[in-house]
């Protein structure tokens, strides 16, 4: 059995067009390997993220971390935070631990089943995986979902309410 397969496309290329703004991090860099401490091979803690330049009309934010390269046919959701208040423009490292570590909003369980950040753990020897940390500027203060939904339901609702996206994509490989 081999995991050899083509590189998955950028899933945001297949969604309704949205504006863009900027996300930065003290901990991860776009296109560069992620430090082990943010993975399941290390401390499994979420990285620090900050954003600016969200468009007028932004009423809240949704943050997601998605691995389009997981050998599942549907990628793998590592982190989903919904209904961050519009005045929140950063998350400290470790904010993915639980809802009480967030400055508002709540976690939705990702594909590992945990309502918290779950760091990368790609299969040994697989090609480089991309981890798309995306801050979605949303035009409503509440996306209208609760913590019981799956990430795909969050994504479906985002299709109707996303004004802009800010993306930073570090990588990881075992």
C-alpha positions in Angstrom: 0.0 0.0 0.0 1.3 3.4 -0.9 0.0 6.9 -0.1 1.4 8.3 -3.4 -1.2 10.7 -4.8 -1.3 14.2 -6.4 -1.1 17.3 -4.3 -4.6 18.4 -3.3 -5.8 21.7 -4.7 -6.3 24.8 -2.5 -10.0 24.3 -1.4 -10.6 28.1 -1.2 -10.2 28.2 -5.0 -13.5 26.4 -5.2 -15.5 28.6 -2.9 -17.3 31.9 -3.6 -14.8 34.7 -4.1 -14.1 36.9 -1.0 -11.8 39.8 -0.3 -8.6 39.4 1.6 -6.8 40.9 4.6 -3.7 40.0 6.5 -2.9 37.4 9.1 0.6 37.1 10.8 2.1 34.9 13.4 5.1 35.0 15.8 5.1 31.2 15.7 4.5 30.0 12.1 5.4 31.3 8.6 3.6 31.0 5.3 5.2 28.2 3.2 7.7 27.2 5.9 7.9 24.1 8.1 6.0 24.4 11.4 7.9 24.0 14.7 7.3 20.6 16.3 5.8 22.3 19.4 2.6 23.1 17.4 2.2 19.4 16.3 1.2 16.2 18.0 4.9 15.3 17.9 5.6 18.2 20.3 3.4 20.2 22.7 0.2 20.1 20.5 -0.4 23.8 21.3 -2.0 26.3 18.9 0.2 29.0 17.5 -0.2 32.7 18.1 -2.1 34.5 15.3 -2.9 38.2 14.7 -4.8 39.9 11.9 -5.5 43.3 10.6 -7.2 45.0 7.6 -10.6 43.2 7.9 -13.2 45.0 5.7 -15.8 47.4 6.9 -18.9 45.5 7.9 -17.0 42.7 9.7 -19.3 41.7 12.6 -17.3 38.6 13.8 -14.5 36.2 12.8 -14.3 32.5 12.3 -10.9 30.8 12.5 -10.1 27.5 10.9 -7.1 25.2 10.4 -7.4 22.7 7.6 -5.1 20.2 6.1 -6.1 19.6 2.4 -3.3 17.0 2.0 -4.6 14.4 4.5 -5.2 11.1 2.7 -8.9 11.1 3.3 -10.5 12.6 0.1 -11.9 15.4 2.3 -8.9 16.8 4.1 -8.7 17.1 7.8 -10.0 19.9 10.1 -7.6 20.6 12.9 -9.2 23.7 14.5 -12.5 25.6 14.2 -13.3 28.6 16.3 -16.7 30.3 15.7 -18.1 33.8 16.6 -15.0 35.5 17.7 -16.1 39.2 18.4 -15.2 41.7 15.7 -12.9 43.6 18.1 -10.7 40.5 18.6 -7.6 40.8 16.3 -5.3 38.2 17.8 -5.2 34.9 19.5 -2.4 34.1 21.9 -0.4 30.9 21.6 -2.3 28.1 23.4 -5.8 29.7 22.7 -6.9 26.4 21.1 -6.8 24.5 24.4 -10.5 25.1 25.3 -13.3 27.6 25.1 -12.2 29.4 28.3 -8.8 30.1 26.6 -10.6 32.1 23.9 -11.4 35.9 24.1 -15.0 35.1 23.1 -16.5 32.6 20.6 -16.4 28.8 20.9 -14.8 25.7 19.5 -16.4 23.2 17.2 -14.9 19.7 17.3 -12.6 19.1 14.4 -12.1 15.7 12.6 -10.2 14.3 15.6 -13.4 14.7 17.7 -12.0 17.3 20.1 -13.4 20.8 20.6 -9.9 22.2 20.7 -6.8 22.7 18.5 -5.4 19.3 17.4 -1.9 19.7 15.9 -0.5 18.1 12.8 0.3 14.4 12.7 0.6 13.5 9.0 1.5 9.9 8.2 5.1 8.9 8.4 6.9 9.3 5.0 3.9 11.1 3.4 4.6 14.2 1.3 4.7 17.6 2.9 1.3 18.7 4.3 -0.1 22.2 4.3 -1.9 23.6 7.3 -4.2 26.4 6.2 -4.8 28.8 9.1 -7.7 31.0 7.9 -9.3 33.9 9.6 -12.7 34.5 8.0 -14.2 38.0 8.3 -18.0 37.4 8.7 -20.8 39.9 8.1 -23.0 38.7 11.0 -22.1 38.7 14.8 -23.1 35.0 15.1 -22.8 32.4 12.3 -26.0 30.8 13.7 -24.4 27.4 14.6 -23.6 25.9 17.9 -20.8 23.7 19.2 -22.6 20.5 18.2 -22.1 21.0 14.4 -19.3 19.6 12.3 -16.7 21.8 10.5 -18.5 21.2 7.2 -21.6 22.9 8.5 -19.5 25.9 9.6 -18.0 26.0 6.1 -21.4 25.8 4.5 -22.6 28.8 6.6 -19.4 30.7 5.9 -20.1 30.4 2.1 -23.0 32.9 2.7 -21.4 35.2 5.2 -17.6 35.6 4.4 -16.6 39.1 3.5 -12.8 38.3 3.3 -10.2 35.7 4.2 -6.7 36.0 5.7 -4.6 32.9 5.1 -1.2 31.7 6.5 -0.1 28.2 5.5 2.8 26.6 7.3 3.8 23.0 6.4 4.7 19.9 8.3 6.1 16.5 7.3 7.2 13.5 9.4 
